[in-house]
Amino acid sequence: MTTTGEQSGARRGGTVRIDRQAARRGAGPAADDALIAALAATAAAAARRTARPPGAAPAPPTVPAATTVLADRPDGTVVRVGSVVAKAHAPGTDAAALAVRVAVAAHPALRGILLAPLPPEPAAEGACGVLEPAAGGGRPVTAWPYGLPVDRHDPAAAPWAEAAVLLARLHNVPPAALPGPLPPMRGPAKAALAVARLRAVPDCAAARTVRRAWRRLPAWARDEAPHPGPAALCHGDLHLGQLVRHPAPDGPWLLIDVDDLGTGPAAWDLARPAMWFAAGLLEPDAWARFLAAYRAAGGPAVPHTGDPWAQLDVPARALAVQTAAIGVAKAAREGRELDEAESELVATCARIAQLE
């Protein structure tokens, strides 16, 4: 499993190019050596557990495979050791809610949709794959099989249709059949957090535009009220960095990263590609394939035929504002002008702010 957090789009031949390295740069201080060592030890131990036959005695520690830091940001640090990765979730993560989310990923109803976690050592670790390492400031840690991520250097091969089918299947899983109580999907909460972080940005026209657009959204999209419609099981943070092939390198595509999983409006999971399309950052053919595949797989977020924007409009606006807020804050932190994609998103916010 890899994790890429918030993504910004950049044009390349009309498609969205996901730049994971750019997502990490300037995101905060690097994880300390003790945390990296603890994650590597967790991954190595999980690899030994999964390699031994059921009922066999624990294998003695061995020299671990090379340790690779796949992601290191405030919202998570991910370390790979061989065929296993360990993730330290963000400081302040609700461990009980995370335990439910991980248990959902392990549930048979999600087989072939979500990457399943590796089971913990029952006698030593918390339930549902949530671990408590000695290092890391008490941050919950989970262990997962390694999956091959989307190739960011080949945007033409981006698995939009496969992602759509996985979302449709996810949205059709009955929440009542899953471990619970299921927490709310965290999409609106993350959008609100992104806008709140603009308070640390020096006053500028771009920040003011983003805030005006934010005020045009309904209360539920700003995480100020419950969503008034039906609730489905949602991923909460769908982008191309949330898909891997498992088993690597040629296994089926699966969704990863359960930090935002929960119940909410299914349309939120379609909102990021919808927003990219509306902002001119995703080519029409890619959006058409995504939408057609979702509908063909019976996805409930939009009607089977006709105009989908009655359902997608508010979530797509919210994701545009969130992504623009992240871009404005990042540009201010790095002391630079907005790049092309960030400028286009701020322009989208200007249009949103003018809507009645």
C-alpha positions as CSV (number, residue, x, y, z in Angstrom):
1,M,0.0,0.0,0.0
2,T,1.1,3.5,-0.8
3,T,-0.6,6.7,0.2
4,T,-0.4,10.0,-1.6
5,G,-2.7,12.3,0.3
6,E,-4.0,15.4,-1.3
7,Q,-3.2,15.6,-5.0
8,S,-3.0,18.5,-7.3
9,G,-3.4,18.2,-11.1
10,A,-1.0,19.3,-13.7
11,R,-1.6,19.2,-17.4
12,R,0.1,16.8,-19.7
13,G,-1.7,16.1,-23.0
14,G,-5.1,17.0,-21.5
15,T,-4.8,14.3,-18.8
16,V,-4.2,14.8,-15.1
17,R,-0.6,14.0,-14.0
18,I,-0.3,13.0,-10.4
19,D,3.0,14.2,-8.9
20,R,3.6,12.3,-5.7
21,Q,7.0,13.9,-5.1
22,A,5.5,17.3,-5.3
23,A,2.8,16.2,-2.8
24,R,5.5,15.4,-0.3
25,R,7.8,18.4,-0.8
26,G,7.3,21.1,1.9
27,A,4.6,19.1,3.6
28,G,6.3,19.2,7.0
29,P,9.3,17.9,8.9
30,A,10.6,14.5,8.0
31,A,9.7,11.6,10.2
32,D,12.4,10.9,12.8
33,D,14.7,7.8,12.6
34,A,12.9,6.2,15.5
35,L,9.6,6.2,13.8
36,I,11.1,4.9,10.5
37,A,12.8,2.1,12.5
38,A,9.6,1.2,14.3
39,L,7.7,1.0,11.1
40,A,10.3,-1.1,9.4
41,A,10.3,-3.5,12.4
42,T,6.5,-3.7,12.2
43,A,6.6,-4.4,8.5
44,A,9.3,-7.0,8.9
45,A,7.4,-8.8,11.7
46,A,4.2,-8.8,9.7
47,A,6.1,-10.3,6.7
48,R,7.4,-13.1,9.0
49,R,3.9,-13.8,10.4
50,T,2.3,-14.0,6.9
51,A,5.1,-16.3,5.6
52,R,4.8,-19.0,8.4
53,P,2.3,-21.8,8.1
54,P,-0.8,-21.5,10.4
55,G,0.0,-22.8,13.9
56,A,3.7,-22.8,13.4
57,A,6.0,-21.2,16.0
58,P,7.1,-17.6,15.4
59,A,10.1,-17.3,13.1
60,P,13.2,-15.8,14.7
61,P,14.0,-12.2,13.6
62,T,16.0,-12.0,10.4
63,V,17.9,-9.3,8.7
64,P,15.1,-7.3,7.1
65,A,14.9,-6.4,3.4
66,A,15.9,-2.8,2.5
67,T,13.6,-0.2,4.0
68,T,12.0,2.3,1.6
69,V,10.1,5.3,2.8
70,L,7.1,5.6,0.4
71,A,5.5,8.6,1.9
72,D,6.3,11.0,4.7
73,R,3.8,13.7,5.4
74,P,1.8,15.0,8.4
75,D,-1.2,12.8,7.4
76,G,0.9,9.6,7.4
77,T,4.3,8.0,7.1
78,V,4.5,4.8,5.0
79,V,7.5,2.4,5.0
80,R,8.0,-0.6,2.8
81,V,10.1,-3.7,3.8
82,G,9.9,-6.3,1.1
83,S,6.3,-7.3,0.4
84,V,4.9,-5.5,3.4
85,V,4.3,-1.8,4.2
86,A,3.6,-0.2,7.6
87,K,1.8,3.1,7.9
88,A,1.9,5.4,10.9
89,H,-1.4,7.3,10.7
90,A,-1.6,11.1,11.4
91,P,-1.1,12.3,15.0
92,G,-4.5,12.7,16.7
93,T,-6.1,9.9,14.6
94,D,-9.2,8.5,16.4
95,A,-7.8,5.0,17.0
96,A,-11.3,3.5,17.6
97,A,-12.7,4.9,14.4
98,L,-9.6,3.7,12.5
99,A,-10.0,0.2,14.0
100,V,-13.6,0.1,12.5
101,R,-12.3,1.3,9.2
102,V,-9.6,-1.3,9.1
103,A,-12.0,-4.0,10.1
104,V,-14.2,-3.0,7.2
105,A,-11.3,-3.4,4.8
106,A,-10.8,-6.9,6.2
107,H,-14.4,-7.9,5.9
108,P,-15.3,-10.4,3.2
109,A,-17.9,-8.1,1.7
110,L,-15.0,-5.8,0.6
111,R,-12.8,-8.6,-0.9
112,G,-11.8,-7.5,-4.4
113,I,-12.6,-3.8,-3.6
114,L,-10.4,-2.7,-0.8
115,L,-6.9,-4.0,-0.1
116,A,-7.2,-6.1,3.0
117,P,-4.9,-5.4,6.0
118,L,-2.4,-7.9,7.3
119,P,-3.5,-9.5,10.6
120,P,-1.7,-8.4,13.7
121,E,0.0,-10.6,16.3
122,P,-3.1,-11.4,18.4
123,A,-1.2,-11.6,21.7
124,A,0.7,-8.4,21.3
125,E,-1.1,-6.0,19.1
126,G,-4.5,-4.3,19.0
127,A,-7.5,-5.6,17.2
128,C,-8.3,-5.2,13.5
129,G,-4.7,-4.5,12.5
130,V,-4.3,-1.3,14.5
131,L,-0.9,-1.5,16.2
132,E,0.7,0.6,18.9
133,P,4.4,0.9,18.3
134,A,6.8,1.8,21.1
135,A,8.0,4.7,18.9
136,G,6.1,7.3,17.1
137,G,4.4,9.2,19.8
138,G,1.5,6.8,20.1
139,R,0.4,7.1,16.5
140,P,-1.6,4.1,15.4
141,V,0.2,1.9,12.9
142,T,-1.3,-0.6,10.4
143,A,0.4,-3.2,8.2
144,W,-0.6,-4.0,4.6
145,P,0.6,-6.0,1.6
146,Y,2.6,-4.0,-0.9
147,G,0.7,-3.1,-4.0
148,L,2.0,-1.6,-7.2
149,P,0.7,2.0,-7.6
150,V,-0.5,3.8,-10.7
151,D,2.4,4.8,-12.9
152,R,2.5,8.6,-12.7
153,H,4.7,8.7,-15.8
154,D,2.1,7.2,-18.0
155,P,-1.1,9.2,-17.6
156,A,-2.7,7.7,-20.7
157,A,-2.8,4.4,-18.9
158,A,-4.5,5.8,-15.8
159,P,-7.2,3.2,-14.7
160,W,-10.1,5.6,-14.6
161,A,-12.7,2.9,-15.6
162,E,-11.3,0.4,-13.1
163,A,-11.5,3.0,-10.3
164,A,-15.1,3.8,-11.2
165,V,-16.1,0.1,-11.1
166,L,-14.4,-0.3,-7.7
167,L,-16.3,2.8,-6.4
168,A,-19.6,1.4,-7.7
169,R,-19.0,-1.9,-5.9
170,L,-18.0,-0.1,-2.7
171,H,-21.1,2.1,-2.8
172,N,-23.4,-0.9,-3.1
173,V,-22.0,-2.7,0.0
174,P,-24.8,-2.4,2.7
175,P,-23.3,-0.5,5.7
176,A,-25.5,-2.5,8.0
177,A,-23.6,-5.7,7.1
178,L,-20.3,-4.3,8.2
179,P,-18.4,-3.9,11.5
180,G,-19.5,-0.7,13.3
181,P,-20.6,1.7,14.2
182,L,-19.2,3.1,11.0
183,P,-17.9,6.7,11.3
184,P,-18.9,9.4,8.9
185,M,-16.9,9.7,5.7
186,R,-14.3,12.4,6.3
187,G,-14.5,14.3,3.0
188,P,-16.3,17.4,4.2
189,A,-14.2,17.5,7.4
190,K,-11.0,17.5,5.3
191,A,-12.3,20.2,3.0
192,A,-13.1,22.4,6.1
193,L,-9.6,21.7,7.5
194,A,-8.0,22.8,4.2
195,V,-9.9,26.1,4.2
196,A,-9.2,26.7,7.9
197,R,-5.4,26.4,7.2
198,L,-5.7,29.5,4.9
199,R,-5.8,31.5,8.2
200,A,-2.0,31.0,8.3
201,V,-1.6,32.4,4.8
202,P,-0.8,36.1,4.3
203,D,-3.8,38.0,2.9
204,C,-3.9,37.7,-0.8
205,A,-6.5,37.8,-3.7
206,A,-6.3,34.0,-4.2
207,A,-7.0,33.2,-0.5
208,R,-9.9,35.7,-0.5
209,T,-11.4,34.1,-3.6
210,V,-11.2,30.6,-2.1
211,R,-12.9,31.8,1.1
212,R,-15.7,33.4,-0.9
213,A,-16.3,30.2,-2.9
214,W,-16.3,28.3,0.4
215,R,-19.1,30.4,1.8
216,R,-21.3,29.6,-1.2
217,L,-21.4,25.9,-0.4
218,P,-24.2,24.4,1.7
219,A,-23.6,23.7,5.3
220,W,-23.2,19.9,4.9
221,A,-20.4,20.3,2.4
222,R,-18.6,22.6,4.9
223,D,-18.9,20.0,7.6
224,E,-21.3,22.2,9.5
225,A,-24.4,20.0,9.3
226,P,-25.3,16.3,8.4
227,H,-25.8,15.5,4.8
228,P,-29.5,15.5,4.2
229,G,-29.6,12.6,1.7
230,P,-29.1,8.8,1.8
231,A,-25.8,7.5,3.1
232,A,-23.6,4.9,1.4
233,L,-20.2,3.4,2.2
234,C,-17.7,5.9,0.8
235,H,-14.0,5.9,0.3
236,G,-13.8,9.6,1.1
237,D,-10.6,10.5,-0.7
238,L,-10.6,9.0,-4.2
239,H,-7.7,9.9,-6.5
240,L,-5.4,7.8,-8.6
241,G,-2.9,7.5,-5.8
242,Q,-5.5,5.4,-4.0
243,L,-5.2,2.4,-6.3
244,V,-2.7,-0.4,-6.4
245,R,-2.3,-3.7,-8.2
246,H,-2.2,-6.6,-5.8
247,P,-0.5,-9.0,-6.0
248,A,2.1,-6.8,-7.6
249,P,2.8,-6.3,-10.4
250,D,-0.1,-7.7,-12.4
251,G,-2.9,-8.3,-9.9
252,P,-6.3,-6.6,-10.1
253,W,-6.7,-2.9,-9.1
254,L,-7.8,-2.4,-5.5
255,L,-8.6,0.7,-3.5
256,I,-6.3,1.6,-0.6
257,D,-6.2,4.1,2.3
258,V,-9.1,3.8,4.7
259,D,-8.4,6.9,6.8
260,D,-11.4,8.7,5.4
261,L,-13.7,5.6,4.8
262,G,-17.2,5.9,6.2
263,T,-20.8,6.6,5.5
264,G,-21.9,9.7,3.5
265,P,-23.0,10.9,0.0
266,A,-21.7,8.5,-2.6
267,A,-21.3,11.4,-5.0
268,W,-18.4,12.7,-3.0
269,D,-16.2,9.9,-4.3
270,L,-16.9,11.0,-7.8
271,A,-16.3,14.6,-7.1
272,R,-12.5,14.9,-7.6
273,P,-12.5,13.6,-11.2
274,A,-15.7,15.6,-11.8
275,M,-14.0,18.7,-10.5
276,W,-10.9,18.1,-12.6
277,F,-13.0,17.6,-15.7
278,A,-15.0,20.8,-15.0
279,A,-11.8,22.8,-14.3
280,G,-10.2,21.6,-17.6
281,L,-7.6,19.4,-15.9
282,L,-9.0,16.0,-17.0
283,E,-9.6,15.3,-20.6
284,P,-13.3,14.7,-21.6
285,D,-12.6,11.1,-22.8
286,A,-11.2,10.1,-19.5
287,W,-14.2,11.6,-17.6
288,A,-16.6,9.9,-20.0
289,R,-14.9,6.5,-19.5
290,F,-15.0,7.0,-15.7
291,L,-18.7,8.0,-15.6
292,A,-19.8,5.3,-18.1
293,A,-18.0,2.6,-16.2
294,Y,-19.5,3.7,-12.9
295,R,-23.0,3.7,-14.3
296,A,-22.5,0.3,-16.1
297,A,-21.4,-1.2,-12.7
298,G,-24.6,0.0,-11.1
299,G,-23.2,2.8,-9.1
300,P,-25.9,4.6,-7.1
301,A,-24.4,8.1,-6.8
302,V,-25.8,9.4,-10.1
303,P,-28.7,8.4,-12.4
304,H,-28.1,5.6,-14.8
305,T,-28.7,7.9,-17.7
306,G,-29.0,11.7,-18.2
307,D,-27.3,14.6,-16.5
308,P,-25.3,13.6,-13.4
309,W,-24.5,17.1,-12.3
310,A,-27.5,17.6,-10.0
311,Q,-25.8,15.0,-7.7
312,L,-22.1,16.0,-8.5
313,D,-22.3,19.8,-8.5
314,V,-21.9,20.5,-4.8
315,P,-19.3,17.8,-4.0
316,A,-17.3,18.9,-7.1
317,R,-17.4,22.5,-6.0
318,A,-16.3,21.5,-2.5
319,L,-13.4,19.5,-3.9
320,A,-12.4,22.5,-6.1
321,V,-12.3,24.8,-3.1
322,Q,-10.4,22.3,-1.0
323,T,-7.8,21.6,-3.7
324,A,-7.4,25.3,-4.4
325,A,-7.0,26.0,-0.6
326,I,-4.3,23.4,-0.5
327,G,-2.5,24.9,-3.5
328,V,-2.7,28.5,-2.2
329,A,-1.3,27.4,1.2
330,K,1.4,25.4,-0.4
331,A,2.5,28.2,-2.8
332,A,2.6,30.7,0.2
333,R,4.6,28.2,2.2
334,E,7.1,27.8,-0.6
335,G,7.3,31.5,-1.4
336,R,6.3,31.2,-5.0
337,E,3.5,32.1,-7.4
338,L,0.6,29.7,-8.1
339,D,1.4,27.2,-10.8
340,E,-0.9,26.6,-13.8
341,A,-3.1,24.0,-12.2
342,E,-3.4,26.0,-8.9
343,S,-4.3,29.1,-10.9
344,E,-7.0,27.3,-12.8
345,L,-8.5,26.0,-9.5
346,V,-8.5,29.5,-8.1
347,A,-10.3,30.7,-11.3
348,T,-12.8,27.9,-10.7
349,C,-13.4,29.2,-7.2
350,A,-14.0,32.7,-8.6
351,R,-16.8,31.2,-10.8
352,I,-18.2,29.4,-7.8
353,A,-18.2,32.5,-5.7
354,Q,-20.3,34.3,-8.4
355,L,-23.0,31.5,-8.5
356,E,-26.4,32.2,-7.0
